[in-house]
């Protein structure tokens, strides 16, 4: 049997903060969502994968990751099946359509005859990224000389990261800022 390499690396912006959970043994598990800009061949498509981490990596993610942070994720793609029972009713505006809803959602308020509710079991495949290493880009940049940063990151990536960093933390190192300005 051949063995395939399942590795993924991407730079993205955290759009949904870390949800922390702990196993019965007390081991941390983290989950968050990242926005990734597509390449030009993808016509700028935006992907928003969910990222999971466990153990020591999860503990770091729980402590460090905030919405809006730019992170570099190294990991692997995982899939799992999720089974769910949906509540379904006929659309009152169009009897040819069905509407699904979550009965536990307290924000939904409408009156339905219980005999009009159908239960449907569905299974869907969920694809996620299991992070094996996460680099917090602002931390990485603070450890680099400006010339190193320009060798590692394209000027566009640096501008993206630095603009985000400046909005959150204030003024940047003028040398890094000047280098990114030169490359515009």
C-alpha positions in Angstrom: 0.0 0.0 0.0 1.4 3.4 -0.9 1.6 6.1 1.6 0.5 9.6 0.7 1.7 12.9 2.2 -1.2 14.9 3.6 0.3 18.3 4.4 -1.2 21.7 4.1 0.4 25.1 4.7 -1.5 28.4 4.5 -1.5 32.0 5.8 -4.8 33.4 6.8 -6.8 35.7 9.1 -8.7 34.4 12.0 -12.4 35.2 11.5 -14.0 33.1 14.2 -12.2 33.0 17.6 -11.0 29.9 19.4 -13.5 27.6 21.0 -11.8 25.7 23.8 -12.8 22.3 24.9 -11.2 19.8 27.2 -11.2 16.0 27.1 -12.3 14.0 30.2 -8.5 13.6 30.9 -8.1 17.4 30.8 -6.3 17.7 27.5 -7.1 20.8 25.5 -8.8 20.9 22.1 -9.2 24.1 20.1 -11.3 25.1 17.1 -11.3 28.3 15.1 -12.0 29.5 11.5 -9.5 31.2 9.2 -10.1 33.2 6.0 -7.7 32.5 3.1 -7.4 34.7 0.0 -7.3 32.6 -3.2 -4.5 32.9 -5.8 -5.1 34.7 -9.1 -6.0 31.4 -10.8 -8.8 31.1 -8.3 -10.0 34.6 -9.2 -9.5 35.8 -5.6 -11.8 33.2 -4.1 -12.0 33.2 -0.4 -11.8 30.0 1.5 -12.8 29.8 5.2 -11.7 26.4 6.6 -12.2 25.4 10.2 -8.9 24.6 12.0 -8.6 22.2 14.9 -5.7 21.6 17.3 -5.1 19.2 20.2 -2.7 18.9 23.1 0.2 21.4 23.4 -0.7 23.1 20.1 -4.3 23.6 21.3 -3.1 25.1 24.6 -0.9 27.6 22.6 -3.8 28.4 20.3 -6.2 29.0 23.2 -3.8 31.4 24.8 -2.6 33.3 21.7 -5.2 33.3 18.9 -7.6 36.2 18.7 -10.1 37.2 15.9 -8.2 39.3 13.3 -4.8 37.7 13.9 -2.8 36.6 10.9 -1.4 33.1 11.3 0.6 30.6 9.4 -0.9 27.1 9.8 0.9 23.8 9.1 -1.3 20.8 9.3 -3.2 18.1 7.5 -6.6 17.7 6.1 -9.1 15.5 8.0 -12.6 14.5 7.2 -15.4 13.1 9.4 -19.0 12.3 9.0 -21.5 14.2 11.0 -25.0 12.8 11.5 -27.8 15.1 12.4 -31.6 15.0 12.6 -33.2 18.0 11.0 -36.7 19.4 11.7 -38.4 20.2 8.4 -41.6 22.1 7.6 -43.3 23.2 4.4 -42.5 26.7 3.3 -45.8 28.7 3.9 -44.9 30.9 0.9 -44.1 28.1 -1.5 -45.5 24.6 -0.7 -43.1 23.1 -3.2 -40.2 24.0 -0.9 -39.2 22.7 2.5 -37.5 24.7 5.3 -35.2 23.2 7.9 -34.7 24.7 11.4 -33.1 24.0 14.7 -35.6 23.4 17.4 -33.1 24.3 20.0 -32.6 27.8 18.6 -34.3 30.2 21.0 -34.2 33.0 18.3 -36.7 31.2 16.1 -40.3 32.2 16.9 -43.1 30.9 14.8 -46.2 28.9 15.3 -46.3 25.5 13.7 -48.8 22.7 14.0 -46.7 19.7 15.4 -48.2 17.4 12.7 -46.6 19.6 10.0 -43.1 18.9 11.4 -41.1 16.2 9.7 -37.8 14.7 11.0 -35.1 14.0 8.5 -31.8 12.2 9.2 -28.8 13.6 7.2 -25.2 12.7 7.1 -22.6 15.2 5.8 -18.9 15.0 5.4 -17.0 17.7 7.3 -13.5 18.7 6.1 -11.2 20.4 8.5 -7.5 21.2 9.0 -5.8 19.6 12.0 -3.0 22.0 12.9 0.3 20.5 13.8 2.0 23.9 14.1 0.8 27.5 14.1 3.0 30.5 13.7 1.7 33.8 14.9 2.9 36.1 12.2 3.2 39.3 14.2 5.5 37.4 16.7 7.5 36.0 13.8 8.0 39.4 12.2 9.1 40.9 15.6 12.0 38.4 15.7 13.1 39.1 12.1 15.3 41.8 10.6 13.4 43.7 7.9 15.6 42.2 5.1 14.8 38.7 6.3 11.1 39.5 6.4 11.2 40.5 2.7 13.0 37.3 1.8 10.4 35.1 3.6 7.2 37.1 2.7 6.1 38.8 -0.4 5.6 42.6 -0.1 1.8 42.1 -0.5 1.7 39.6 2.4 3.8 42.0 4.5 1.5 44.9 3.8 -1.5 42.7 4.7 0.0 41.6 8.0 1.5 45.0 8.9 -1.8 46.9 8.2 -3.6 44.4 10.5 -0.9 44.6 13.1 -0.8 48.4 13.1 -4.6 48.6 13.5 -4.5 46.4 16.6 -1.2 47.4 18.2 -0.3 50.9 17.0 2.9 52.1 15.3 5.2 49.7 13.6 8.9 49.5 13.3 9.6 52.3 10.8 12.3 50.2 9.0 9.9 47.4 8.2 7.2 49.9 7.2 9.7 51.7 4.9 10.8 48.5 3.3 7.2 47.5 2.4 6.6 51.0 1.1 9.6 50.7 -1.3 8.2 47.5 -2.8 4.7 48.9 -3.7 
